[in-house]
Amino acid sequence: MLDEIRGQGNYRSIRYVRPLCPATVVHGGKEYLNLCSNSYLSLHLHPTVMAAARSAVGDYGTGTCSSRSVSGSIDLYERLEASAARYKGYRKGLIFPTGYMANIGIVSTIPGRGDVIFSDELNHSSLIDAMRLSHAKKVIYRHRDPEDLERKLKKHAIPERSFVITESIFSMDGDMAPLADIMELRDRYGFCAIVDDAHGTGIFGRKGSGVEEHWGLKGKADIHMATFGKAMGSFGAFVLSDAVVIEYLINRARTFMYTTALPPAALAASQAALDLVAGDLSFKEELWRNIDYMRSGLLSAGFDLKQSVGPIVPIVVGKDADAVKMQKMLMKKGFFLQAIRPPTVPTGTSRLRLTVVRGFSREQMDKAIEAITAAGRKMKLIP
Ligand SMILES: Cc1ncc(COP(=O)(O)O)c(C=O)c1O
């Protein structure tokens, strides 16, 4: 089995790293520029966020040592759930240990037998696994295609029993869901819209609250999920909705009920990060300056960045082995990144998934653009 995976050029091994500063890591004794971190706002090493985590250890200890429904719901949760809901314009929030578990919790608990889930074909694996665990019928619509969604709604939708699930920014392609069209369809067909804003939170919208704000639809999904483990530089995730949905999840979502609550340090770090980004737009503005710089450098070199729009920059290479070859070329030059291959992305679209973070300096970005361009030429991706 493993030989088969190796033969396909699809073998994965773990590379251990130690972060040096927001943009660099040490691996095997060598320093690399990290081109694949999801810490878009570079907050995981921000002094205020780190101090909050340290102080929480002093006040609360290292673990909660119980599930949320027993004695794990320390008071840090209460404030953070309220802050997350306020930030994104929802009534109620509920924190889960991870985004993976939040998605499983929502989708395996709320839609049930006799319901229909419509899902974008490139939705994240956590949503795919969640649908597998749900007893609802699944209908897959073409990526970011509201016309295909409507065709399928006409054919399969059941009034009051239909759900549409989409990521806001697709994690491997960096492109944006047509949320305005999806919400317009929701108003006509009456489905429940579930939005996963893992990669939009802290980045999109005038105040950075996410992709719903970008579309003028802040707080308008029926169920919203976002994470603390990406732009917020911490760990954990939250679901936002009205009180009934949240109470139902507290009572029925197995990934909420049967697992230990988050450690105090993670909750305190998330709170500090959220307070920083909600009160100071310069974090997202600095990130956007870097996004624009990297994107324009790569576009002028001739790369096809597909429909991507934010910090996630896909460079589609094609074959698994070619993606690995290009990744190795860049690792040799001091750039840390991974080749993304099936089943994470569809066969034949293996890629480098670059990410831009706020902590990059101009000099680091110039070096990255130069090295990626040289590797892209060798791979014949660009002239
Ligand atoms: C779109 C999307 N949803 C959910 C998740 C899961 O979040 P977490 O890493 O907190 O489990 C991820 C992260 O990989 C993601 O990219």
The ligand as a Gaussian input file, in Angstrom:
#p B3LYP/6-31G(d) Opt

LIG

0 1
 C      -11.743000      25.558000       4.769000
 C      -11.302000      24.897000       6.026000
 N      -12.236000      24.508000       6.909000
 C      -11.893000      23.902000       8.057000
 C      -10.580000      23.659000       8.375000
 C      -10.241000      22.961000       9.644000
 O       -9.828000      23.856000      10.610000
 P       -8.870000      23.371000      11.792000
 O       -7.487000      23.388000      11.230000
 O       -9.091000      24.349000      12.882000
 O       -9.288000      21.994000      12.143000
 C       -9.580000      24.058000       7.500000
 C       -8.153000      23.856000       7.845000
 O       -7.448000      23.097000       7.287000
 C       -9.939000      24.677000       6.278000
 O       -9.017000      25.025000       5.385000

